Amino acid sequence: ARRIYWQQPFDQVLDHSNPPFARWFCGGKTNLCYNALDRWLESQPDSKALIAISTETNSEKVFTYKELHQEVNRAAAIMLS
């Protein structure tokens, strides 16, 4: 968890005071999309980010962080139209 970028750091890893319910990383605030993609754009835009394998078409497509970011923005624009 310490390797993840936190907008607001957590102050407790696990709160198990109400079994069987548990709360993880209490007080913390993060953005999983930022951690998975955006934070790597500046430092390693041309590194492999995703390898998509299709057993139906027997094909493989490799996306760099830069390419994946462009595809995500394209999909977001289509969804907003």
C-alpha positions as CSV (number, residue, x, y, z in Angstrom):
1,A,0.0,0.0,0.0
2,R,2.9,2.4,0.6
3,R,3.9,2.1,-3.1
4,I,0.5,3.5,-4.2
5,Y,0.1,7.3,-4.5
6,W,-2.4,8.5,-1.9
7,Q,-4.1,11.8,-2.2
8,Q,-4.7,11.5,1.5
9,P,-2.6,8.9,3.4
10,F,-4.4,6.2,5.4
11,D,-4.1,6.3,9.2
12,Q,-5.1,2.7,9.9
13,V,-4.6,-0.3,7.7
14,L,-7.4,-2.4,9.1
15,D,-10.5,-1.6,11.2
16,H,-12.1,-4.9,12.2
17,S,-14.1,-3.4,15.1
18,N,-17.5,-4.4,13.6
19,P,-17.1,-8.2,12.6
20,P,-17.8,-9.6,10.2
21,F,-17.3,-6.3,8.4
22,A,-13.8,-4.9,7.8
23,R,-12.6,-1.6,6.6
24,W,-9.2,-1.3,4.9
25,F,-6.9,1.7,4.7
26,C,-9.1,3.9,6.8
27,G,-8.9,7.6,6.3
28,G,-7.0,7.2,3.0
29,K,-8.1,8.5,-0.3
30,T,-6.6,7.4,-3.6
31,N,-7.5,7.2,-7.3
32,L,-6.9,3.7,-8.8
33,C,-7.0,5.0,-12.4
34,Y,-4.3,7.5,-11.6
35,N,-2.2,4.8,-10.0
36,A,-2.6,2.4,-12.8
37,L,-2.1,4.7,-15.8
38,D,-1.6,8.5,-15.4
39,R,1.2,8.5,-12.9
40,W,3.4,6.6,-15.3
41,L,2.9,8.8,-18.3
42,E,5.7,11.2,-17.5
43,S,8.3,8.8,-16.3
44,Q,7.8,5.9,-18.7
45,P,5.4,6.6,-21.5
46,D,6.8,4.1,-23.9
47,S,6.9,1.1,-21.4
48,K,4.5,-1.7,-21.8
49,A,1.3,-1.0,-19.8
50,L,-1.1,-3.7,-21.1
51,I,-0.9,-6.8,-23.2
52,A,-4.3,-7.8,-24.6
53,I,-4.5,-11.4,-25.7
54,S,-7.4,-12.7,-27.7
55,T,-7.8,-16.5,-27.9
56,E,-10.7,-16.0,-30.3
57,T,-8.7,-14.3,-32.9
58,N,-5.3,-15.7,-31.8
59,S,-3.9,-12.2,-31.6
60,E,-1.9,-10.1,-29.2
61,K,-1.8,-6.3,-28.9
62,V,0.7,-4.5,-26.7
63,F,-0.2,-1.0,-25.5
64,T,2.4,1.4,-24.0
65,Y,1.2,3.8,-21.2
66,K,1.0,6.6,-23.8
67,E,-1.0,4.5,-26.2
68,L,-3.3,3.2,-23.5
69,H,-3.9,6.8,-22.3
70,Q,-4.9,7.9,-25.8
71,E,-7.3,4.9,-26.1
72,V,-8.9,5.7,-22.7
73,N,-9.4,9.4,-23.6
74,R,-10.9,8.2,-27.0
75,A,-13.3,5.9,-25.2
76,A,-14.2,8.6,-22.7
77,A,-15.0,11.0,-25.5
78,I,-17.3,8.4,-27.2
79,M,-19.1,7.8,-24.0
80,L,-19.7,11.5,-23.4
81,S,-21.1,12.1,-26.9
